[in-house]
Amino acid sequence: MLNGGPGSAIYWEVGSSATLGTGSTFAGNILADQSITLTTGAAILCGRAIALHAAGRS
């Protein structure tokens, strides 16, 4: 994403679940049906992770 920012509106639609691997960085919005996992050191620099049917964590 060159010169992108919060208003860039890039969405990645995932059919079931998504995992961002160890130490990865991500830009954009992830829309997953079941779950989204960020492993150790993974980060979303600009965007959101939205799982439609996942259980919440506290």
Rosetta blueprint (number, residue, H / E / L):
1 M L
2 L L
3 N L
4 G L
5 G L
6 P H
7 G H
8 S H
9 A L
10 I L
11 Y E
12 W E
13 E E
14 V E
15 G L
16 S L
17 S E
18 A E
19 T E
20 L E
21 G L
22 T L
23 G L
24 S L
25 T E
26 F E
27 A E
28 G L
29 N E
30 I E
31 L E
32 A E
33 D L
34 Q L
35 S E
36 I E
37 T E
38 L E
39 T L
40 T L
41 G L
42 A L
43 A E
44 I E
45 L E
46 C E
47 G L
48 R L
49 A E
50 I E
51 A E
52 L L
53 H L
54 A L
55 A L
56 G L
57 R L
58 S L
